[in-house]
């Protein structure tokens, strides 16, 4: 969040727009890195004896099964779109 606030604080419009564009262009790499950091920390919590339910609470109230999936490095599956009523 601090990084976003730092981008917003750039006074020069052109410099701000350019910086945000760079972040957005590099986002897939950043997103992957963030997932890896989270996974490592989740595994560390598990090694410390935390339960999946406790870890789920730390992660913001996700289901314990999801916490376990994060620890295993599994990404959420995209759900198929709902069929429209005919």
HELIX and SHEET records of a PDB file:
HELIX    1   1 UNK A    2  UNK A    8  1                                   7    
HELIX    2   2 UNK A   13  UNK A   25  1                                  13    
HELIX    3   3 UNK A   27  UNK A   47  1                                  21    
HELIX    4   4 UNK A   52  UNK A   58  1                                   7    
HELIX    5   5 UNK A   64  UNK A   71  1                                   8    
END                                                                             
